[in-house]
Amino acid sequence: MKDDDRRRAPRVSVAAVASLETLGALNANNQALCTVRDVSRSGIGLQTGQPPIAGQAVVLRLALDDVIHELKTRATRVLRRGDSNFYDIGLDWSTCSPAQLQFLDAVLAAIEGQPLDEV
């Protein structure tokens, strides 16, 4: 990790598909599919063409094995990818309950030791 990197936890590359649902009246389009880029103990990085607004509450549905995990998150980063219609999204786990986050230990344990590069 770089010395100037302000991340609270190292990220690990992950390839997965998820869906998100924005909460509140801020976005008319409240459903989106997204790809998972990376995960850490503090949050998850996604790409989507239908971004939430930074600060918005988001329900993330993430399928791992045969289980769909529904997690209440908050959008902390929304960056447009150049001139494209795709956005890099960062969601924070801070509003998740400990029970909701039990999957995270399983995910990180499953990919430990695999030849995935830290991002």
N, C-alpha and C positions, 0 to 999 in steps of 0.2 A: 504494500500500500504506500502511496506517496505521502511525504511529510505534510503537504498542504491539504491532504484529503480530510474533509471534515466528517466523514461517515462515522456513524456510531458503531458499526459492525461490518466485517468484511462480507462482500457479496460473492455468491457462488453461481456460476452459469447454470441455467435450467432451461430445458425445452419442454413447454407444456402449453395447453390452451385453457383459457378461463373465460368467464363472462363477468361483466360488472353491471351494476344497477346503481344509478345515482339517486340520492335521496333529497327531498326538498323540491321546491318549485323552480329552481334555477335553470335547469336544462329541460327542454321539451322532449328530447330524445333520451330516455332514461335507461335504455338497454344497449349493451355493446359486447361484441366478442373481442378478445384480445389474445395476444401471445405473451407468454411469460418469458422474460429475458434472464432474470436473476432473482435470487432470494437471499435474505440475511435475517438475522435475529431482530432487526429493527424495521424491516419492510420488504417490499417486493417491487421489482421493476417490470413494467409491461409496455407493449406497443399496441396502439389501437387507432382506428380512424374516427372514433367517436369518443373524444375525451371528456372527462368531468372537468369541473372548474377547480382550480387550486383552492384547497380548504374545504371542499365539499365532502360530505359523508358519502361513502361508497360501500355497497355490499358486493364483495368479491366471492364468486363461486368457482372453486378450483377442484378439479377432479384428480385424485391421486389413487392409484389402484382402482378399486371398485367403489370408492367412497367420494361423494361430493361434499367438500368442506365449504360452509357458508361463513364468511368472516366479515365483521363490521370494521371497515377501515376508513382512513381519511386521505384524500388526495393531497400530497405535499409538493409534488413537482409535475408540471404539465409543460412540455417543451415540444414545439413543432419541429419536425425533421425537415429542415431546409424549406423548399417550396412545395413539398409534398402535402398530401392530406393525412399523413400519419404523425402520431405524437408519441413521445416517450413519456410514460406516466410513472410516477413514484407513489406508492401507497404505504402508509405508515400503520404498523400493527397496534399503535397506542390505545385504540379504543376496543381492541379484542379482549375477550375474557381469557383467563388461563386455560379453560377447557377448550376454547376455540383454537388456541395456539398449540395444543398437544401434538397436532399433526406436524408442526415445524420441526420438533426434535426428530421425528421419524424421517422426515425429508432430508434433513441435514445428515443424519446417521446413514441413510441409504446411499447418499452420494459421496460421503467421505471415502477417500481412498480411490475413487474413480478418477480417471485422467481428464477431469474438467479443469479448465483454467479459471483462476479467480479473476474477476473483472474489476 
